[in-house]
Amino acid sequence: MIFDCDGVLLDSGEPYYTAYEKVLAEEGVATSPREIYRLEGMPTLRVLETVLAGRGKLVPSVRVREMVDLRRQYQAAAGVSKFFPGTWSMLARLRTSGYRVAMVTGSSRKSIDLSFTPDLKSHFDAIITADDVQCPKPHPQPFALASERIEVPTANCLVIENAPYGVQSARAAGCRVIAICTTLTEEDFGDAHWIVPDHSALKSLLWNGSVAPSTTEYDSGKINGHD
């Protein structure tokens, strides 16, 4: 089981977008949540370069690197984001059931350290950040590396993602993918094997869809299944 971080484990969608909105506004660029969320998974530098290029803005590379640091500061100033309810019991149950569990994120290790204590990190058999790869999402390298680290073939890995680039990356690596609509809508996830509207539906799929043993601990939810 391989989880993305922001928007899957960490309920950070709003401050994530607001930080981009603020730093881009300083360059006279207006954006929208959907534009930023569709680019999620790429390193901050790449996201900023993509948005600026789309507006025909020529910004010196030194300034763009400054914007990367400012974006991180703006998000940090919004306070530490909370994890989605039930996150840690879900991960603990998967590990108890014998699953290897990894996290693959487009965030830097420095950013992850702001939200994850050493104890929380111990819930994962591997954590892959932007600092660990040369080719970020949507390239398959992040998930291929996670597969290698947890010693499970990608064909036997199930990925939970909330961003199109993450879905593309996981599929290119050979993984099966569940897309969860915490920041985008179903129409953005045509490449996913399954699409769920929220975490209740995700747990229903995991526990009752032959991915993990069934119990009465979690409530069922509506699932939009895609073969």
C-alpha positions as CSV (number, residue, x, y, z in Angstrom):
1,M,0.0,0.0,0.0
2,I,1.5,3.3,-1.1
3,F,0.0,6.6,0.0
4,D,0.5,10.1,-1.2
5,C,0.7,12.7,1.6
6,D,-1.0,16.0,0.9
7,G,-4.7,15.5,0.3
8,V,-4.6,11.8,1.2
9,L,-3.1,11.5,4.6
10,L,-2.7,15.2,5.5
11,D,-5.7,17.5,5.2
12,S,-3.6,20.3,3.7
13,G,-5.4,21.2,0.5
14,E,-6.5,24.7,1.5
15,P,-3.2,26.1,2.9
16,Y,-1.4,24.3,0.1
17,Y,-3.4,26.3,-2.5
18,T,-3.4,29.5,-0.6
19,A,0.4,29.6,-0.3
20,Y,0.7,29.2,-4.1
21,E,-2.0,31.8,-4.7
22,K,-0.2,34.3,-2.5
23,V,3.3,33.9,-3.9
24,L,2.1,34.0,-7.5
25,A,0.0,37.1,-6.8
26,E,3.3,38.8,-5.9
27,E,4.3,38.3,-9.6
28,G,1.0,39.6,-10.8
29,V,-0.3,36.1,-11.6
30,A,-3.9,35.0,-10.6
31,T,-4.5,31.3,-10.3
32,S,-7.3,28.9,-9.3
33,P,-7.5,25.9,-6.9
34,R,-8.1,23.5,-9.8
35,E,-5.1,24.7,-11.7
36,I,-2.8,24.2,-8.7
37,Y,-4.3,20.9,-7.6
38,R,-4.0,19.4,-11.1
39,L,-0.2,20.1,-10.8
40,E,0.1,18.7,-7.3
41,G,2.7,16.0,-7.0
42,M,5.4,18.0,-8.9
43,P,8.1,19.8,-6.9
44,T,7.2,23.4,-6.0
45,L,9.8,24.7,-8.4
46,R,8.2,22.8,-11.3
47,V,4.7,23.9,-10.3
48,L,5.7,27.6,-10.2
49,E,7.6,27.3,-13.5
50,T,4.6,25.7,-15.2
51,V,2.1,28.3,-14.0
52,L,4.5,31.2,-14.9
53,A,5.3,29.8,-18.3
54,G,1.5,29.4,-19.0
55,R,1.1,33.1,-18.5
56,G,4.1,34.0,-20.6
57,K,5.9,35.4,-17.5
58,L,9.7,35.4,-17.8
59,V,10.9,35.3,-14.2
60,P,14.6,34.9,-13.3
61,S,15.5,31.5,-11.9
62,V,16.9,33.1,-8.8
63,R,13.5,34.7,-8.1
64,V,11.6,31.5,-8.8
65,R,13.8,29.8,-6.2
66,E,13.0,32.6,-3.8
67,M,9.3,31.9,-4.5
68,V,9.8,28.3,-3.6
69,D,11.0,29.2,-0.1
70,L,8.3,31.8,0.3
71,R,5.6,29.4,-0.7
72,R,6.8,27.0,2.0
73,Q,6.9,29.8,4.6
74,Y,3.4,30.9,3.7
75,Q,2.0,27.4,4.1
76,A,3.9,27.0,7.4
77,A,2.5,30.3,8.7
78,A,-1.0,28.9,8.2
79,G,-0.2,26.4,10.9
80,V,0.4,22.7,10.9
81,S,-2.3,20.8,9.0
82,K,-4.2,18.0,10.6
83,F,-4.3,14.5,9.4
84,F,-7.6,13.1,8.1
85,P,-9.6,11.4,10.8
86,G,-8.7,7.7,11.1
87,T,-5.4,8.0,9.2
88,W,-3.2,6.3,11.8
89,S,-5.7,3.6,12.8
90,M,-6.0,2.8,9.1
91,L,-2.2,2.6,8.6
92,A,-1.8,0.5,11.8
93,R,-4.5,-1.9,10.7
94,L,-2.8,-2.4,7.3
95,R,0.5,-3.1,8.8
96,T,-1.1,-5.5,11.4
97,S,-2.7,-7.3,8.4
98,G,0.7,-7.9,6.9
99,Y,0.9,-5.1,4.3
100,R,4.0,-3.2,3.6
101,V,3.2,0.5,3.7
102,A,5.0,3.4,2.0
103,M,4.5,7.1,1.4
104,V,5.4,8.9,-1.8
105,T,5.2,12.6,-1.9
106,G,6.2,15.5,-4.1
107,S,7.1,17.5,-1.0
108,S,10.7,17.9,0.2
109,R,11.9,16.0,3.2
110,K,12.2,19.3,5.1
111,S,8.5,19.8,4.5
112,I,7.6,16.3,5.7
113,D,9.6,16.8,8.8
114,L,7.3,19.7,9.8
115,S,4.3,17.5,10.0
116,F,5.7,14.0,10.7
117,T,7.4,13.2,14.0
118,P,9.8,10.3,14.1
119,D,7.1,8.2,15.8
120,L,4.6,9.0,12.9
121,K,7.3,8.1,10.3
122,S,7.7,4.7,12.0
123,H,4.3,3.8,10.5
124,F,5.9,3.6,7.1
125,D,8.3,1.0,5.7
126,A,9.6,3.6,3.3
127,I,9.1,7.4,2.7
128,I,10.0,8.8,-0.7
129,T,10.2,12.6,-1.0
130,A,11.2,15.0,-3.8
131,D,14.7,14.8,-2.5
132,D,15.0,11.1,-3.2
133,V,14.3,11.2,-6.9
134,Q,15.7,12.8,-10.0
135,C,12.5,12.5,-12.0
136,P,9.4,13.5,-10.0
137,K,5.7,12.7,-10.7
138,P,4.3,12.1,-13.3
139,H,7.5,10.1,-14.1
140,P,7.2,6.6,-12.7
141,Q,10.5,6.8,-10.7
142,P,8.9,7.8,-7.3
143,F,6.6,4.8,-7.1
144,A,9.2,2.5,-8.7
145,L,11.6,3.5,-5.9
146,A,9.0,3.0,-3.2
147,S,8.3,-0.5,-4.6
148,E,12.1,-1.2,-4.5
149,R,12.4,0.0,-0.9
150,I,9.5,-2.0,0.4
151,E,10.6,-5.1,-1.7
152,V,7.2,-5.5,-3.3
153,P,6.8,-5.6,-7.1
154,T,4.9,-2.6,-8.5
155,A,2.2,-5.0,-9.9
156,N,1.4,-5.9,-6.3
157,C,1.3,-2.3,-5.1
158,L,-1.9,-0.3,-4.6
159,V,-1.5,3.5,-4.6
160,I,-3.9,6.1,-3.0
161,E,-3.6,9.4,-4.8
162,N,-5.5,12.7,-5.0
163,A,-3.8,14.3,-8.0
164,P,-3.7,13.4,-11.7
165,Y,0.1,13.5,-11.9
166,G,0.3,11.1,-9.0
167,V,-2.2,8.7,-10.7
168,Q,-0.1,8.9,-14.0
169,S,3.1,8.3,-12.1
170,A,1.7,5.3,-10.3
171,R,0.2,3.7,-13.4
172,A,3.4,4.3,-15.4
173,A,5.2,2.4,-12.7
174,G,2.8,-0.5,-13.0
175,C,0.7,0.0,-9.9
176,R,-3.0,-0.1,-9.4
177,V,-4.5,3.2,-8.3
178,I,-7.3,4.5,-6.2
179,A,-8.0,8.2,-6.7
180,I,-9.7,10.1,-3.8
181,C,-11.6,13.3,-4.6
182,T,-10.4,15.5,-1.7
183,T,-9.2,18.4,-3.9
184,L,-10.5,17.5,-7.4
185,T,-13.5,15.8,-9.0
186,E,-14.1,12.5,-10.6
187,E,-13.6,14.0,-14.1
188,D,-10.0,14.6,-13.3
189,F,-9.2,11.0,-12.7
190,G,-9.9,9.0,-15.8
191,D,-6.7,7.1,-15.5
192,A,-7.4,5.7,-12.0
193,H,-8.6,2.1,-11.5
194,W,-11.0,3.2,-8.8
195,I,-12.4,6.6,-7.8
196,V,-13.8,7.3,-4.3
197,P,-15.4,10.6,-3.1
198,D,-13.9,10.6,0.4
199,H,-12.1,8.7,3.1
200,S,-15.2,6.9,4.3
201,A,-15.6,5.4,0.8
202,L,-11.8,4.7,0.7
203,K,-12.1,2.6,3.9
204,S,-15.1,0.9,2.6
205,L,-13.3,-0.1,-0.5
206,L,-10.2,-1.2,1.4
207,W,-12.0,-3.3,4.0
208,N,-14.9,-4.6,2.0
209,G,-13.4,-4.8,-1.5
210,S,-11.0,-7.7,-0.9
211,V,-8.0,-5.3,-0.4
212,A,-8.0,-5.9,3.4
213,P,-9.9,-8.1,5.8
214,S,-13.4,-6.9,6.6
215,T,-14.5,-5.7,10.1
216,T,-17.2,-3.5,11.5
217,E,-14.8,-0.9,12.7
218,Y,-15.3,1.3,9.6
219,D,-18.5,2.6,8.0
220,S,-19.3,1.9,4.4
221,G,-19.6,4.7,1.9
222,K,-20.5,5.1,-1.8
223,I,-17.8,4.0,-4.2
224,N,-17.5,4.8,-7.8
225,G,-15.6,1.8,-9.2
226,H,-13.6,1.8,-12.4
227,D,-12.3,-1.6,-13.7
